[in-house]
Amino acid sequence: MTTAAVTLLVLLLGAVFLYNSLVVLRQRVKNSWSQVDVQLRRRYDLIPNLVESVKGYAAHEKEVFKKVTEARARATSAQGVAAKAEADNMITGALRTLFAVAENYPQLRANENFLALQQELSQTESKIAFSRQFYNDTVMKYNTRIQLFPVNLMAGALGFGAEPYFEAGGEDARQPVKVRF
């Protein structure tokens, strides 16, 4: 084998390795997004039960129920990372309001169904937070890889573009939650 043939073979094997590593990373990003989506879906499924539990005690709080229902509808129909993140932030705000209403009803807070739903939703929120973090970590690895030399020379030409991060919404999402007793 000539030196030119060996060099060409090494370059070809290097290109195959780089391409395969990008495919693996892109699939990890898709998988991690799927995990976020699964947890968000679980949350959306819990919300109607939670709303129904609170409705019986706070029937006059129609605006709160309307906001929660609208936020859930928007979230279930959202497509893509940015739209899901925005819808997720709306859900979070609506749920905060719902729980604030529930604070005004001691008999509701003592209701076993409400407590079970609240605990399940709290666990789901923790899983969502972990899934978001894992997704963003995976996106960071992928985006870093496609920007490093010499991968960046091939990545764009082969259709490997940057993936968006799952970001918290505006300033409201970054503010501490106000708890009143």
NORRA-V375308 format. One line per field, one symbol per residue. ss: DSSP state (H for helix, E for strand, L for the rest). psi: psi as a letter, one per 20 degrees, with the letter a starting at -180 (. if undefined). A space follows every 50 residues. Layout:
ss: ???
psi: ???
This chain:
ss: LLHHHHHHHHHHHHHHHHHHHHHHHHHHHHHHHHHHHHHHHHHHHHHHHH HHHHHLLLLLLHHHHHHHHHHHHHHHHLLHHHHHHHHHHHHHHHHHHHHH HHHLLHHHHLLHHHHHHHHHHHHHHHHHHHHHHHHHHHHHHHHHHHHLLL HHHHHLLLLLLLLLLLLLLLHHHHLLLLLLL
psi: prhggggggggghgggggghhhggghhhggghhhhggghgggghhhghgg ghghghhlhilhhghgggggggggghiqprgggggghhhggggghggghh ghhinhhghipggggggggghggghghggghgggghgggggghggiiqpj hhhhgghjknrqqqqoqqbahhhiqqpppp.
